[in-house]
Amino acid sequence: MGDHLARAEDFENKAEKKLSGWGLFGSKFEDAADLFDKSANSYKLAKSWDKAGSTYIKLANCNLKLESKHEAAQAYVDAAHCYKKTNINESVSCLDNAVNIFCEIGRLSMAARYLKEIAELYESEQNIEQAVVYYEKSADFYENEEVNTSANQCKQKVAQFSAQLEQYQRSIEIYEDIARQSLSNNLLKYGVKGHLLNAGICQLCKDDVIAITNALERYQDSWKTTLLLRVKEKLKAKELEEDDLT
């Protein structure tokens, strides 16, 4: 570990000297970028994650100076993956920078991928509100790129957490929308029953007898779920029972 750390510091010092010294604009930043890359890799081998992360950020800055935007975005991703082990906020910040660059150069599927990763980081921290924000952004990007399976995965997360936050109507609308889209897709249509079951459970949580009954009438056109039909019968029995009491 000590050898890796010493090598990392040596590469980093040489890179800083390149930047502060005289040289042609391009070659100066190219040389520094190469040294920062070697330094970051050595910091990773030494398991010095914060230093590896900060060095990848220096690499990203060099690549931005060179107008190598894809490489800069990838360096921010590498930084984020190092910070992921020690500092979630820094990791999110680096991924956000990567997403912005990927958007700028038209790599929207890459942006979607890392928006989803930010959402997963927030989810791991139990920050459900922020997780929902980023899963929703990721779903939008995936949909724009017509990567529907990934878009639906993100939407399901939004629906799941919306229900957890007691935003049942929003959750219902998402599950019903996914179910509608899935009907016309041979690969996805087998999941329709599950999506409508989730929508039905959210309807139950709303505790609105009329809405539940109407939803069941709509859902059973395309599927038959014994449990929810039993719920419908129980609701009718409960209404009759209440009528008898009055």
C-alpha positions as CSV (number, residue, x, y, z in Angstrom):
1,M,0.0,0.0,0.0
2,G,2.8,2.4,0.9
3,D,4.5,1.9,-2.5
4,H,1.2,2.6,-4.3
5,L,0.7,5.7,-2.2
6,A,4.2,7.0,-2.9
7,R,3.8,6.4,-6.6
8,A,0.4,8.2,-6.6
9,E,1.9,11.2,-4.9
10,D,4.9,11.3,-7.2
11,F,2.6,11.2,-10.3
12,E,0.4,13.9,-8.9
13,N,3.3,16.2,-8.1
14,K,4.7,15.7,-11.6
15,A,1.3,16.6,-13.1
16,E,1.0,19.7,-11.0
17,K,4.5,20.8,-12.2
18,K,3.5,20.3,-15.8
19,L,0.5,22.5,-15.3
20,S,2.5,25.3,-13.5
21,G,5.4,25.1,-15.9
22,W,5.9,26.5,-19.4
23,G,4.7,24.5,-22.4
24,L,2.5,24.4,-25.5
25,F,-1.1,24.7,-24.5
26,G,-2.2,21.3,-25.8
27,S,0.8,19.2,-24.8
28,K,1.0,20.7,-21.3
29,F,-2.6,19.5,-20.5
30,E,-2.1,16.2,-22.3
31,D,1.0,15.4,-20.3
32,A,-0.7,16.5,-17.0
33,A,-3.8,14.4,-17.9
34,D,-1.7,11.3,-18.4
35,L,0.1,11.8,-15.1
36,F,-3.2,12.5,-13.2
37,D,-4.7,9.3,-14.6
38,K,-1.7,7.3,-13.4
39,S,-1.8,9.0,-10.0
40,A,-5.6,8.3,-9.6
41,N,-5.0,4.6,-10.5
42,S,-2.2,4.3,-7.9
43,Y,-4.4,6.0,-5.2
44,K,-7.1,3.4,-6.0
45,L,-4.6,0.6,-5.5
46,A,-3.6,2.2,-2.2
47,K,-7.4,2.3,-1.3
48,S,-7.0,6.1,-0.8
49,W,-10.5,6.8,-2.2
50,D,-10.8,10.5,-1.4
51,K,-7.4,11.3,-3.0
52,A,-8.3,9.1,-6.0
53,G,-11.6,11.0,-6.4
54,S,-10.0,14.4,-6.2
55,T,-7.3,13.4,-8.7
56,Y,-9.9,12.2,-11.2
57,I,-11.5,15.6,-10.9
58,K,-8.1,17.2,-11.8
59,L,-8.0,14.8,-14.8
60,A,-11.5,15.9,-15.8
61,N,-10.5,19.5,-15.7
62,C,-7.5,18.8,-17.9
63,N,-9.7,17.0,-20.4
64,L,-12.1,20.0,-20.4
65,K,-9.2,22.3,-21.2
66,L,-8.4,19.9,-24.1
67,E,-12.1,20.0,-25.3
68,S,-12.1,16.2,-24.7
69,K,-15.6,16.3,-23.2
70,H,-16.4,12.5,-23.3
71,E,-13.1,11.8,-21.5
72,A,-13.9,14.5,-19.0
73,A,-17.3,13.1,-18.3
74,Q,-15.8,9.6,-17.8
75,A,-13.2,11.0,-15.4
76,Y,-16.1,12.5,-13.3
77,V,-17.7,9.1,-13.3
78,D,-14.5,7.5,-12.1
79,A,-14.2,10.2,-9.4
80,A,-17.8,9.5,-8.3
81,H,-17.1,5.7,-8.0
82,C,-14.2,6.5,-5.7
83,Y,-16.2,8.9,-3.6
84,K,-19.0,6.4,-3.4
85,K,-17.0,4.5,-0.8
86,T,-16.5,7.5,1.4
87,N,-18.6,10.6,0.6
88,I,-22.1,10.2,-1.1
89,N,-22.5,13.9,-1.6
90,E,-19.3,14.2,-3.5
91,S,-20.2,11.2,-5.5
92,V,-23.6,12.7,-6.5
93,S,-21.9,16.0,-7.4
94,C,-19.4,14.3,-9.7
95,L,-22.1,12.2,-11.4
96,D,-24.2,15.4,-11.9
97,N,-21.2,17.0,-13.6
98,A,-20.8,13.9,-15.8
99,V,-24.6,14.0,-16.7
100,N,-24.3,17.7,-17.7
101,I,-21.4,16.9,-20.0
102,F,-23.1,13.9,-21.5
103,C,-26.2,16.0,-22.2
104,E,-24.0,18.7,-23.8
105,I,-22.4,16.2,-26.3
106,G,-25.7,14.4,-27.0
107,R,-25.0,11.1,-25.2
108,L,-28.5,11.0,-23.6
109,S,-28.4,7.3,-22.9
110,M,-25.2,7.7,-20.8
111,A,-26.9,10.7,-19.0
112,A,-29.9,8.5,-18.3
113,R,-27.6,5.7,-16.9
114,Y,-25.9,8.1,-14.5
115,L,-29.1,9.8,-13.4
116,K,-30.3,6.4,-12.4
117,E,-27.1,5.8,-10.5
118,I,-27.6,9.1,-8.6
119,A,-31.2,7.9,-7.8
120,E,-29.7,4.6,-6.5
121,L,-27.3,6.5,-4.3
122,Y,-30.1,8.6,-2.7
123,E,-32.1,5.4,-2.3
124,S,-29.2,3.8,-0.4
125,E,-29.2,6.8,1.9
126,Q,-33.0,6.5,2.4
127,N,-33.4,9.9,0.8
128,I,-36.6,8.9,-0.9
129,E,-37.7,12.3,-2.1
130,Q,-34.5,12.9,-4.0
131,A,-34.4,9.3,-5.3
132,V,-37.8,9.9,-6.9
133,V,-36.6,13.1,-8.5
134,Y,-33.7,11.4,-10.2
135,Y,-35.5,8.2,-11.1
136,E,-38.1,10.4,-12.9
137,K,-35.4,12.3,-14.7
138,S,-33.7,9.0,-15.8
139,A,-37.0,7.6,-17.0
140,D,-37.6,10.7,-19.1
141,F,-34.1,10.4,-20.7
142,Y,-34.6,6.7,-21.4
143,E,-38.0,7.3,-22.9
144,N,-36.5,10.0,-25.2
145,E,-34.0,7.4,-26.4
146,E,-36.7,4.7,-26.7
147,V,-35.0,2.5,-24.2
148,N,-38.4,1.5,-22.8
149,T,-37.4,-1.4,-20.5
150,S,-35.0,0.8,-18.5
151,A,-37.6,3.7,-18.6
152,N,-40.2,1.4,-17.1
153,Q,-37.8,0.2,-14.4
154,C,-37.2,3.8,-13.3
155,K,-41.0,4.6,-13.5
156,Q,-41.7,1.6,-11.3
157,K,-39.3,3.0,-8.7
158,V,-41.1,6.4,-8.9
159,A,-44.4,4.6,-8.4
160,Q,-43.1,2.5,-5.5
161,F,-41.7,5.5,-3.6
162,S,-44.7,7.7,-4.4
163,A,-46.9,5.1,-2.7
164,Q,-44.4,5.0,0.2
165,L,-44.8,8.8,0.5
166,E,-48.6,8.3,0.4
167,Q,-48.9,9.9,-3.0
168,Y,-51.3,7.1,-4.1
169,Q,-52.9,8.8,-7.0
170,R,-49.6,9.5,-8.6
171,S,-48.5,5.9,-8.1
172,I,-51.7,4.6,-9.6
173,E,-51.4,6.7,-12.7
174,I,-47.8,5.5,-13.3
175,Y,-48.7,1.8,-12.8
176,E,-51.7,2.1,-15.1
177,D,-49.6,3.9,-17.7
178,I,-46.9,1.2,-17.6
179,A,-49.6,-1.4,-18.0
180,R,-51.1,0.3,-21.0
181,Q,-47.7,0.6,-22.7
182,S,-46.8,-3.0,-21.9
183,L,-49.9,-4.5,-23.6
184,S,-48.5,-3.7,-27.0
185,N,-45.1,-5.1,-26.3
186,N,-44.6,-8.9,-26.5
187,L,-41.7,-8.8,-24.1
188,L,-43.4,-6.6,-21.5
189,K,-47.1,-7.7,-21.7
190,Y,-46.6,-10.6,-19.2
191,G,-45.9,-8.0,-16.5
192,V,-49.3,-6.2,-17.0
193,K,-51.1,-8.1,-14.3
194,G,-48.4,-7.2,-11.8
195,H,-48.6,-3.5,-12.6
196,L,-52.4,-3.5,-12.3
197,L,-52.2,-5.4,-9.1
198,N,-49.9,-2.7,-7.7
199,A,-52.3,0.0,-8.9
200,G,-55.1,-1.9,-7.2
201,I,-53.3,-2.1,-3.9
202,C,-52.7,1.7,-4.1
203,Q,-56.4,2.1,-4.8
204,L,-57.1,0.2,-1.6
205,C,-54.8,2.5,0.4
206,K,-56.9,5.5,-0.8
207,D,-59.8,3.9,1.0
208,D,-62.2,5.2,-1.6
209,V,-64.9,2.5,-2.2
210,I,-66.2,4.1,-5.5
211,A,-62.7,4.5,-6.9
212,I,-61.8,1.0,-6.0
213,T,-64.9,-0.5,-7.6
214,N,-64.4,1.6,-10.8
215,A,-60.7,0.6,-11.0
216,L,-61.6,-3.1,-10.6
217,E,-64.2,-2.8,-13.4
218,R,-61.5,-1.3,-15.7
219,Y,-58.7,-3.7,-14.7
220,Q,-60.6,-7.0,-15.2
221,D,-61.0,-6.3,-19.0
222,S,-57.4,-7.3,-19.5
223,W,-56.7,-9.5,-16.5
224,K,-58.3,-11.7,-13.7
225,T,-56.8,-11.4,-10.3
226,T,-58.7,-13.5,-7.7
227,L,-57.5,-11.5,-4.7
228,L,-58.7,-8.2,-6.0
229,L,-62.0,-9.6,-7.1
230,R,-62.5,-11.0,-3.6
231,V,-61.8,-7.5,-2.3
232,K,-64.6,-6.2,-4.6
233,E,-67.0,-8.8,-3.2
234,K,-66.0,-7.9,0.4
235,L,-66.6,-4.2,-0.3
236,K,-70.1,-5.0,-1.6
237,A,-70.7,-7.2,1.5
238,K,-69.5,-4.3,3.7
239,E,-71.8,-1.8,2.0
240,L,-74.8,-4.2,2.4
241,E,-73.9,-4.8,6.1
242,E,-73.8,-1.0,6.7
243,D,-77.1,-0.6,5.0
244,D,-78.6,-3.3,7.2
245,L,-77.3,-1.5,10.3
246,T,-78.9,1.8,9.3
